[in-house]
Amino acid sequence: MGPVLCLVTDRRRFGASWEDALARRIRAVAAEGVHLVQVRERDLDGGPLTRLVTACVDAVRGTRARVLVNDRFDVALAAGAHGVHLRGDSFPASRIRASAPRGFLIGRSVHSVSDAVLAAKGDAVDYLIFGTVFASGSKPDRPAAGLRELTAVASATRLPVLAIGGMTMGRIADVMRAGAAGVAGISMFDMPSVVP
């Protein structure tokens, strides 16, 4: 099986007409085989965020891609999303799992081996995103953890671990050798073809 590919949204990359442009981009990457779309628009209020997520769910219809909402379980349910992705400092995943519909995906961001071990307890989480692996323009103040730390995190849990931070198509093979199940990113999906 190839790497799991996760597009993380950043509507600011699309200028004033971001709603239509972002939906078109998501439709294109979903058609190419991207597995997950993480809607990470933390500054949007509930109404606009629900509209955006609904448009994202419509954009992936008929593909294998699944839409996840950053931290907002209520928005995910209202918009018919396929899951949520929790920040490292967010509430426990078990709170969501107890009332989530069947097949609902729950992911969590982790930044260390201890974070990964803690997140995996209780079987409430389906996958982890670890980073920042390489220096990243979207997190300029966060030091790069590197491939060795990625290997340690991936070895510490049975959960699939996606690498994030400075991801490019050229780095996918390296992170897979380090034990990652795939990659998550923003800018790596800007190019016309996104599936290796």
C-alpha angles and dihedrals in degrees: 000000000000126000122294107246121208124186113206112203127233110173092190089075090068102055126218096336093052098136097066094033094052092048090050092050092049091048090051097048092044090053089051092055108268108159104204136028113196111199101211104174099135097170096057117103120235098267099049091040092052090051091050094048091047089053090049092051089050090049094057096043111130093022132090092247118118126207121225127187122217109247097321107112090168092056092045091055095043093050097042094245121168097235151324134263115214125210116237091255096043128111122288116288090225089072089062098038091058092063103023120116119252113284093019111150122226122189133175135203115235132185104188145022091262091052090052094049092049093047092052094056116106098019093256096123125072100192143356133225113211127194174304086297098162129016109286134198091215092056103031094160096053115089117233113258095202135213095291092061090045089055091050092051094046090049093051096063142036090221118104110260121208118201119227134182126069092005119171132167088254092059097051094089091051095051091045090053087050089059103265120142090214147314140278125201152140111217097036088071094056092088123090095249119041105170115088 
